[in-house]
């Protein structure tokens, strides 16, 4: 993001490598993060203890997309989580 000259004076005392505040407030930036970052990386959604029994579930939201995680019957009668 380029900083307009008028705004640049406001940040005269800020380090050269600061992170522009618009990264945290821009709807456009949030949309791009959703498309390019959050859909292509691993997420820590919950611990197995949070859904201990077969049939337990939790819904983890990634942006505006819900991702249901459930406890199912895995191989050998062992519970297994997965979305």
Steps between C-alpha positions, in 0.01 A plus 500: 500500500638841411463775756381837365749781564266686739462189716871422483577802719285349776736203518826696501603351837400145409763249389542442127386138532172566685184313401240733352188517719278440195611135501284462811207722398464460122212285375689453172809371682286263711341364183842438341622328819194275485568407139878467508606420855237335718388253233853374436641442847445262791274618783492392863124461546465302823647229719369145491389544862251766386309241295565178698202281408382360168238744371652805672574789266629855487464756221816695422455809282766594247394847392137465401526125432397256776707183528330235715734269689360180643599198701439182306581133532848443362699188424522253786214663693705809575337844471627725227441868427472651159300747298 
